[in-house]
């Protein structure tokens, strides 16, 4: 679930320029200083969880490096700049910007790859109390995921459930009740909890 929103605003071997290890090489040959990208990515984690242990902090750094390097490998500099401009046009909220970037399939793939390599970051992706904007964006993406996975079932769901309220209810419960859980590797107990969250929120929001 958290994979859907964790793009810190940001397969091959490293794509740093061989001329200067501080430079990032996009696939069109343009070089940029990697440090501002790393700082921005790491700062996003610090804003949500400043008390992470050293192992998690190291994983956050490695995740950021992975994300940025793969972005450069898969995008040319103009493509990434265009994506960034689109995200900036949606205001100052970091979650809204992440949502804009998430719509790009390559960005989704890169995020999945890096999160699977560094699963420790899952527990530090969000603050203890999720913001209303985080809940809103993740609820929207949850519904998009349901629709994409089973369009026919989603249309049936629409007939009987107030889906916006259901989705907000469900996401709120997941973020608050499983805030320290790696949602990419759920235990049987946690899976049962999530199923219960879904059923409770469906029952509360029947038409």
N, C-alpha and C positions, 0 to 999 in steps of 0.2 A: 504493500500500500504506500509506504513512504517513498518507494522508488518513483512513484508518479510525480511527486512534488520536489524531491531533492535534486535540484540543479543549482549548485552553489554559485551560479552566474560566473558560469563557466560553460597497433595491436602488435602493432609492430614495435620495433625498438624505438628508442627516444628520438624525437624530432628536433632536439635542440641543434642549432647551427654548430657545425664543427669549428667554425672560426671563433665563436664566443659562447661559452656554456650558459651565459645569462640571456642569450637571445633565442627566441622561439621562431622556428621556420615554418611558415604556412606553405601549403602545397603549390602555390603560385610563385614561390621563391622569395616572398617578402619577409623580412626579418623584423621582429619587434622585441622589446625588452620584456621578458617573461615576468619580472618581479611585480609590476602593478597587477597583473592578472592573478598571481598567487596571493598577493596581499588581499585583494578583493574577495577571493574565494575563502581564505582562512578567516577573514573578518566576519563573514556570514555565519560561520560556526560559532565564533566567539560571542556574537550577539545573542545566540540562543542558549549556549551552555558554556559558561566560563570556567566551570570547575571540573572539566574532563580530566581523567588521569593521563599519564604520559603516553600510554599505549594508544589511547583514543586520539590524542593530539597528533601523534606520529601518523596514525591512519588518516586523519583529516588532511594532513600535508600531502601524504602519498595519493589520496583520492584527488586532491586538487591538481597535483602534477599530472596524474593520469588523465583527468578530464580535459585539462588545457592542452596537453600534448596530442590527445586524440582529436580534439577540435581542430588543431592546426593541421593534422594529417588528413582530415576529411573535408575541410573547407579551405577555399582560398581566402585571402584577406578581405576582398570586397564582399564575398558572401557572408562572412562572419560580421563585418561591419554593418551590412544591411540588416542582419538578424538583430544585432544590438540596437540599431536605430528603431526597429519595430518594437522591441521590448521597452525602450525608453519612452516611446510615445504613449504608453499606457500608464503614465504617472510615476510616482516615486516609490510605490509600494514594492518591496523586493519580491513578495510572493506573486504579485500580478506579473512582474517581469519574468519570473521563472515560468509562469504558466504560458506566456507568449512563446518563450523559447522551447517549452516542452512540446508544442504543436509540431515542431520539426522532427521528422522520423530519425534523422541521423543523430540529433541531440538525445533522443530517447535511447537509442542503441548504445551511445557512448556512456550515458548515465548508468544504464544497466551493467555494462561491462565493468566500469570502475567501482560500482557499489558491490558487485560480486567479488571483486578482488580485495576490497577492504570493507568487509561487512561490519566491522566495529563502529563505523560512523553512523549506523542506523540508530543507535541509542543516543546519539548526540545531535540528531538532525533538528529537533524541535525543543523549544523551551518547555518547562514543566506545565505551564498554562498556555495552550495554543491560542493564538489571536483569532478574532472573528474572521479576519481576512484569510488566514490559513484554512480555517474550517470551510469558508465559502468556496475557495478555489478547489480544495480537495474534494468537497462534496460534488462540485460540478464535474470534476475529472472522474470521480467514482461513477457517476451516471453515464458519462461518455464511454467508460470502460464496459459497463453493463450493456449498453446499446451496441457497441462494436462486437462484443463477444456473442450476443444472442439477440439480434434485432427483433425477431418474432416474439421471443419471451419478454423483451423490453416493452413492446407494444401492449402485450397483455397486462404487464405490470402497471402500465399507465392507467388502465381502466379501473383499477381497484385501489391504488395507493397514491397519496399526495407525495409525489416523488421528491420534490425539493425539500420538504420538511423531513421526509424519511432519510434522505441522504445526509442532511446536516446532523440529524440525530445520530446516525450510524458513525459518521466520521468523528463527531465529538466524543462518543464513547470509546472508539478505538484509540484516539490520541490521548485521552485522559486516563483510561484504564490500562493501556498497554504501552505507556510512554517510554518505559525502559526495556522494551522487548524488541529483538531483531525480527521485524515483520517479514523478512525474506526467508526466515528459517523458524517457522512456528512449531511449537510442540503440539501434541494432540490436545492438551488442555487448553492452550491458547486458541487453537482452531475452534474448539467447542465454545469458548467465550465469544469469539467473533460471530459464530453462527447464532448464538443467543442474542448478541447485540442486534443483529439483523432482524431476527424475529420480533424482538421487543419493539424495535423502531417501526417495523412494518405494522404491527398491531396498533401502535399509537397513532398511526397516520393512515389508517384505512378510510376510504371515502364513505 
